[in-house]
Amino acid sequence: MNPILREVLVPPEGARRVLLHSCCAPCSGEVIEAMVASGLEIELFFYNPNIHPRREYELRKSENVRFAEKVGIPFVDADYDADRWFERVKGLEWEPERGIRCTQCFDMRFERTALYAHEHGHSVMTSCLGISRWKNIEQINASGVRAAARHPGLSYWTFNWRKKGGSQRMLEISKRERFYQQEYCGCVYSLRDTNRWREAHGRPKVVIGEKYYSPREETV
């Protein structure tokens, strides 16, 4: 961790306690370290029923648990809820990445996060989802704001985790920790579309559970 490169983070209303929704260890590593460097109290919330198949889900969760334990922050496992996720996105199977299916996915995950935040006395929640360059930050923030607005006194922190070197540190931390390197967004439809693209470009299909970051990796 290099505090010289980080600004002091100030959540909405100057809150010192934040509920962080996490999708995976590579995305959350920099966010967690930045919050810790700013003296914030974090609770990590893992609710990602979109991740498919179950083996991929367990791999991503176990890496998240490993890092949370190393840093010494509480990890909340909201467990798998795939059937409800498939119900939520029914009819949107062929929507493109960053389209309405993704909005429904973010809404579902953040609604559950917001409910936990409300029930456990958090006034601020946020997510590491937006640190990935593959995601639409505005789309993610809109879902987070909608979810938080359901509960009086709860705010969604729309911080841009990519700025001021955040994206680069995300990669550096992933290499340092040798996190599992997922090769698609997470859901069965993103896996389908990723493999279709790979086949069209003469590349092998995704192999779950094989790729990990190392000091030699150059891409996220």
Phi, psi and omega per residue, in radians:
M1 nan 2.333 -3.131
N2 -2.129 1.629 -3.062
P3 -1.122 -0.349 -3.137
I4 -1.108 -0.574 -3.075
L5 -1.502 -0.064 -3.050
R6 -1.935 2.472 2.997
E7 -1.432 2.789 3.060
V8 -1.353 2.126 -3.081
L9 -1.465 2.367 3.110
V10 -2.222 1.806 3.133
P11 -1.148 2.939 3.098
P12 -0.924 2.440 3.119
E13 1.039 0.319 3.106
G14 1.199 0.353 -3.140
A15 -1.040 2.549 3.099
R16 -1.866 -0.113 -3.091
R17 -2.086 2.218 -3.042
V18 -2.326 2.372 2.987
L19 -1.632 2.054 -3.091
L20 -1.840 1.984 3.008
H21 -1.320 2.252 -3.135
S22 -2.082 2.391 3.087
C23 -1.705 -0.473 -3.102
C24 -2.998 2.894 -3.134
A25 -1.182 -0.765 3.141
P26 -1.009 -0.703 -3.132
C27 -1.317 -0.569 -3.051
S28 -1.537 -0.310 -3.050
G29 -0.976 -0.905 -3.134
E30 -1.171 -0.691 3.141
V31 -1.093 -0.782 3.117
I32 -1.079 -0.844 -3.101
E33 -1.132 -0.644 3.112
A34 -1.141 -0.708 3.119
M35 -1.178 -0.758 3.126
V36 -1.072 -0.732 3.137
A37 -1.095 -0.445 3.126
S38 -1.612 0.074 3.094
G39 1.312 0.396 3.140
L40 -1.488 2.622 3.072
E41 -1.643 2.101 -3.036
I42 -1.998 2.487 2.914
E43 -2.152 2.211 -3.058
L44 -1.645 2.201 -3.076
F45 -2.024 2.069 -3.092
F46 -1.913 1.815 3.070
Y47 -2.429 1.781 -3.037
N48 -2.492 1.208 -3.089
P49 -1.236 -0.095 3.116
N50 -1.323 -0.410 -2.984
I51 -1.197 2.278 -3.053
H52 -2.478 2.472 -0.065
P53 -1.392 -3.030 -3.078
R54 -1.050 -0.622 3.136
R55 -1.083 -0.724 3.102
E56 -1.111 -0.716 3.103
Y57 -1.025 -0.833 -3.093
E58 -1.164 -0.629 3.098
L59 -1.106 -0.825 -3.125
R60 -1.142 -0.709 -3.138
K61 -1.157 -0.776 -3.085
S62 -1.100 -0.630 3.083
E63 -1.159 -0.676 3.090
N64 -1.114 -0.755 3.109
V65 -1.098 -0.764 -3.127
R66 -1.001 -0.793 -3.099
F67 -1.272 -0.679 3.109
A68 -1.052 -0.737 3.121
E69 -1.151 -0.665 3.126
K70 -1.118 -0.729 -3.102
V71 -1.402 -0.416 3.115
G72 1.508 0.681 3.089
I73 -2.054 2.588 -3.119
P74 -1.187 2.459 -3.128
F75 -2.039 2.167 3.121
V76 -1.838 2.050 -3.140
D77 -1.696 1.839 3.122
A78 -1.430 -0.043 3.023
D79 1.169 3.091 -3.017
Y80 -1.425 2.460 -3.092
D81 -2.544 0.818 -2.967
A82 -1.118 -0.654 -3.104
D83 -1.051 -0.753 3.118
R84 -1.161 -0.601 3.115
W85 -1.135 -0.789 3.127
F86 -1.083 -0.630 3.061
E87 -1.109 -0.699 -3.082
R88 -1.145 -0.615 -3.061
V89 -1.837 0.221 3.130
K90 -1.009 2.323 -3.112
G91 1.567 -0.104 -3.104
L92 -1.978 0.344 -3.002
E93 -1.054 -0.501 -3.078
W94 -1.887 0.255 3.034
E95 -1.211 2.568 -3.118
P96 -1.300 2.805 3.026
E97 -0.996 2.426 -3.077
R98 1.333 0.102 3.123
G99 -1.557 -2.769 -3.039
I100 -1.169 -0.499 3.088
R101 -1.098 -0.726 3.116
C102 -1.146 -0.657 3.088
T103 -1.060 -0.792 3.109
Q104 -1.082 -0.661 3.130
C105 -1.138 -0.831 3.110
F106 -1.092 -0.750 3.137
D107 -1.001 -0.821 -3.109
M108 -1.080 -0.796 -3.093
R109 -1.189 -0.688 -3.125
F110 -1.323 -0.543 3.075
E111 -1.086 -0.707 3.108
R112 -1.207 -0.683 3.099
T113 -1.102 -0.766 -3.131
A114 -1.118 -0.669 3.115
L115 -1.096 -0.771 3.112
Y116 -1.098 -0.757 3.134
A117 -1.021 -0.789 3.140
H118 -1.095 -0.755 -3.077
E119 -1.291 -0.314 -3.055
H120 -2.084 0.369 2.955
G121 1.337 0.355 3.063
H122 -1.480 2.449 3.049
S123 -1.799 -0.226 -3.121
V124 -2.365 2.343 3.015
M125 -2.273 2.732 3.066
T126 -2.717 -3.093 -3.137
S127 -2.541 2.649 3.076
C128 -1.537 -0.043 -3.073
L129 -0.937 -0.645 -3.048
G130 -1.283 -0.122 -3.123
I131 -1.295 -0.380 3.141
S132 -1.307 2.323 3.125
R133 -1.203 -0.215 3.137
W134 -1.447 -0.151 -3.082
K135 -1.797 2.722 3.057
N136 -1.623 1.904 -3.067
I137 -1.067 -0.731 -3.127
E138 -1.087 -0.684 3.110
Q139 -1.116 -0.766 3.126
I140 -1.139 -0.835 -3.128
N141 -1.075 -0.683 3.130
A142 -1.080 -0.723 3.105
S143 -1.146 -0.722 3.136
G144 -1.120 -0.742 3.125
V145 -1.121 -0.742 3.115
R146 -1.051 -0.776 -3.103
A147 -1.142 -0.787 -3.120
A148 -1.139 -0.589 -3.097
A149 -1.133 -0.254 3.102
R150 -1.225 -0.290 -3.024
H151 -2.223 2.110 -3.134
P152 -0.996 2.378 3.082
G153 1.443 0.054 -3.133
L154 -1.894 2.316 3.119
S155 -2.094 2.596 3.000
Y156 -1.772 2.193 -3.099
W157 -1.463 1.945 -3.055
T158 -1.619 0.777 -3.114
F159 -1.279 2.468 3.090
N160 -1.564 1.708 -3.058
W161 -1.254 -0.184 -3.138
R162 -1.379 -0.462 -2.955
K163 -1.254 2.843 3.087
K164 0.909 0.754 3.041
G165 1.514 0.091 -3.107
G166 -1.044 -0.748 -3.125
S167 -1.132 -0.691 3.132
Q168 -1.185 -0.729 3.121
R169 -1.164 -0.564 3.053
M170 -0.976 -0.800 -3.141
L171 -1.194 -0.734 -3.138
E172 -1.082 -0.740 3.130
I173 -1.165 -0.702 3.127
S174 -1.062 -0.696 3.094
K175 -1.205 -0.795 -3.121
R176 -1.037 -0.739 -3.108
E177 -1.517 -0.171 -3.091
R178 0.935 0.906 3.125
F179 -1.163 2.702 2.968
Y180 -1.085 2.326 -3.075
Q181 -1.843 1.669 3.092
Q182 -1.187 2.578 -3.005
E183 -2.007 0.235 3.042
Y184 -2.703 2.909 -3.013
C185 -1.016 -0.810 3.100
G186 2.708 -0.682 -3.032
C187 -1.484 2.932 -3.109
V188 -1.088 -0.525 -3.122
Y189 -1.353 -0.619 3.077
S190 -1.236 -0.595 3.054
L191 -1.123 -0.779 3.095
R192 -0.998 -0.872 -3.067
D193 -1.222 -0.610 3.084
T194 -1.110 -0.764 3.137
N195 -1.199 -0.607 3.077
R196 -1.104 -0.750 3.126
W197 -1.124 -0.745 -3.124
R198 -1.105 -0.758 3.125
E199 -1.084 -0.707 -3.139
A200 -1.153 -0.415 -3.123
H201 -1.896 0.295 3.048
G202 1.227 0.451 -3.139
R203 -1.887 2.661 3.137
P204 -1.206 2.716 3.106
K205 -1.191 2.835 3.092
V206 -1.065 2.352 3.037
V207 -1.992 1.982 -3.051
I208 -1.264 2.350 3.018
G209 1.535 0.117 -3.053
E210 -1.855 -0.544 -2.969
K211 -1.723 2.246 3.090
Y212 -2.248 2.589 3.067
Y213 -1.138 2.576 3.031
S214 -2.520 2.933 3.126
P215 -0.980 -0.302 -3.108
R216 -1.577 -0.219 -3.108
E217 -1.152 2.435 -3.102
E218 -2.038 -0.173 -3.099
T219 -2.267 2.716 3.093
V220 -1.558 nan nan
